[in-house]
Amino acid sequence: MIFCLLKTPLVYRFSRKMIRSKFVFSLFSAWGFVFFLFLFSFSSKGLLADAPAAKTAISRETASKETVVKTPSALKDSASKSVPAASAPKSENAKSDQKGQKPISPVPNGKSLPDQNLSGAEMHKMDHEHTEIRVMFHSQPSVSFLGNFAAKELGIFKKLGLPPIKYYWENDSSQKIEFLMQGNLDIINCWMAEGIQARSNGVPIVALALLPQKSSSCFMVRRDLDPTLIDLRSLQGRNVPIWAHYELTPLAFLATQKIKINPVVQRAETNMLFNEGVVKSCFTTTYTHAFFCNYLEFRKDVQVFRFSDYGVDFPEQTCFCRESFMRNHPELCRKYILGVYMGWKEVVSNPDRGVEILSKYCEDAGILSNRFLLKKQLEIWLSLLDFKEDLSKNGSCTPERYQKLADALVLSGAIEEKKKPEFKDFFFPIMEDHVYNKLQQAKKPANSK
């Protein structure tokens, strides 16, 4: 109705004369700017309510508590309680769900994790009789999981004789290790620092393969918003947003540089907060941030501090499982990791098909995706993955790289020196023949009884 009124000749000519008036134009511009600020503050209230990244800082002690994994005794006590499903936490978003907006699903088909509450005997039976493999990723579908997705979509896992593979992802990724130890999951994908901290707390978790062979971590700053942000040391004492439950690795890096920051829990989208100038600095990875996929060299206002530029190359995304699962099913573990790298081989040979597969998973999870950016992200990720045609050469980690990360975690206060896991008890590169054969030989006497 209003649109039709504006299209009438009389009103149209009047509005044209008014717009030509500089005074009226300035008046309308001023009120429009005020109205924009009102809308932004209203929308930001909901955005930042769940992510106090731009408002309040949390102490390092508080940040550590959010990521500390429960000890076996604590897990045992919680096993008698119901295991929460790996779905998005109920918060302000629950209101938007009621209005008809599609909530983000923890899995492509919308199912939640089974509520099993397994006893010790049931866990033992499950570790020996397996009908499916349940895998959880540390975030929503992204390019870093494309090898897993391709292996499933292209039937690679099935050709290897594996049982059905089920993928899960959750918004609150702090619970995936607990889900793993309670028997709701078999394999998880998370950063190695989380696994080291869990193992130091007595959780029997082991690493099967290190995925990217190069570090993707970095800090980014907006120099146009704060000219004093000239180098990494300028972050000293500042409030710096870090993704929730990802603070172990960046804080360990800063500890090696003798820099202390106030880590701020960030749950909102990094691109939006950083691009709009809500935050002046943030922690991110080179394959996830749009700036790295959209010609960063043309953004002179953005400064990037890559960990690798400071001689730090911490291992990051890693596949983990329960130690009992690995020892009882070394062949399943090896075939799964082999299938993942066979999936990556297909992606390397046909990146466009890989982007199609990733787009499908993003769409099924209710995530908006841009295929141009996905392809750029894939290019960056493949340079980090350092894929090798000899599949047995993939997924390794040197003791030196592991030791540097473990020492940095001690330096940052994430773990205690005396509880630092030994590399040989923590990392089992299942793709290497000598590791696999040793696990198979250790399994034979148990089966012969």
Secondary structure, 3 states (H helix, E strand, C coil): CHHHHHCCHHHHHHHHHHHHCHHHHHHHHHHHHHHHHHHHHHHHHHHHHCCHHHCCCCCHHHHHHHHCCCCHHHHHHHCCCCCCCCCCCCCCHHHHHHCCCCCCCCCCCCCCCCCCCCCHHHHHHHHHCCCCEEEEECCCCCHHHHHHHHHHHCCHHHHCCCCCEEEEECCCHHHHHHHHHCCCCCEEEEEHHHHHHHHHCCCCEEEEEECCCCCCEEEEEECCCCCCCCCHHHHCCCEEEEECCCCHHHHHHHHHCCCCCEEEEECCCHHHHHHCCCCCEEEEECCCCHHHHCCHHHCCCEEEEEHHHHCCCCCCEEEEEEHHHHHHCHHHHHHHHHHHHHHHHHHHHCHHHHHHHHHHHHHHCCCCCCHHHHHHHHHHHHHHHCCCCCHHHCCCCCHHHHHHHHHHHHHHCCCCHHHCCCHHHHECCCCCHHHHHHHHHHHHHHHHC
